[in-house]
Amino acid sequence: MKKWNLLLSMFLMAGAVFVTSCTKDDETDPGPSITLKGGTEYVSADKTIQAGETITVGVIGASSTVSNSKLVRFKLTSTYNNVPEVIVDTTFSSSTFNLDITIAYPAEYVGENRLLFQLTDKGGMANEKAFIVTVEQSATEVNKYTGVNLGSWNDNEGGSFYSTSENIVYFRSTAAQNQSKIDFVFFKGDKNGNAIAAPFDPAPNSINELLMGTWTVKNKTLFQVTTMTAAQFDAIGASYDFPEFTGELTIAKQLAIGNVVYFKTVLGKLGYFKVVNLNTRGDYADLEVIVQK
């Protein structure tokens, strides 16, 4: 069940003087009045927000001007993905009603959320108001690195180890001293072809020339196959809405020019790398990398 993050304030249901009066038989009872508060502090109509943001709504109610029947129930329901859930359901007896509510919308509620406000009086008459809160996935700022040039285990011209947090390529001689920062290991072999692996993966650890035998920290970067094209990768700007990451691979193998791979670092940073070029004679890999700041 949804756990709403609510802040209830100014919950005033002050009793009013009850005045009896005769009404004409043909006078229509409009039921209780319900008004949503306006102004910059409140949301009272359809609104689009970013995931993680909050809104404040305010409700004012009053007894029917015809029957003067006491207000006895207020109910606020949110419907998301066709599933209604009650946020507030309270009973009371009063001629007036005043309520402010602050509601948080985390990322799990991305999409349309319909808020329905209902006020009922003792005579069973009810009135309601409703609007839609559209929650959009909030974009995160990213770093975009070009010219990430890596060399395989048998190439002294390019380092095999890469830190996405620093945008630094490390050679074997310095990688061990910076092992906690290493997210990618590049190598080429008969079984895996051109491959980017996590330091955790067995494949790079089986290559003696990479000198990883004494490492005590081997980060478990995860990889996920994606259908993203090189053009879509290139179109990513300063921020990006990353989709859900479900990858469990610790190696991306048999890479080809134009491939885009989704990854998640041990620190939880999401990103993509694109294979720009592969030089088979020198066992080089040229990458571009996008990663969350």
Secondary structure as UniProt FT lines:
FT   STRAND          6..12
FT   TURN            25..26
FT   STRAND          33..36
FT   TURN            40..41
FT   STRAND          47..50
FT   TURN            51..52
FT   STRAND          54..62
FT   TURN            65..67
FT   STRAND          71..80
FT   TURN            81..82
FT   STRAND          83..94
FT   STRAND          96..104
FT   HELIX           107..109
FT   STRAND          111..121
FT   TURN            122..123
FT   STRAND          126..136
FT   STRAND          140..151
FT   TURN            153..154
FT   STRAND          161..163
FT   TURN            164..167
FT   STRAND          168..170
FT   HELIX           172..175
FT   HELIX           176..181
FT   STRAND          184..189
FT   TURN            190..192
FT   STRAND          193..197
FT   TURN            199..200
FT   HELIX           202..205
FT   HELIX           208..210
FT   TURN            213..214
FT   STRAND          222..225
FT   HELIX           230..235
FT   STRAND          239..240
FT   STRAND          251..252
FT   TURN            257..258
FT   STRAND          260..264
FT   TURN            266..267
FT   STRAND          270..279
FT   TURN            280..283
FT   STRAND          284..292
//
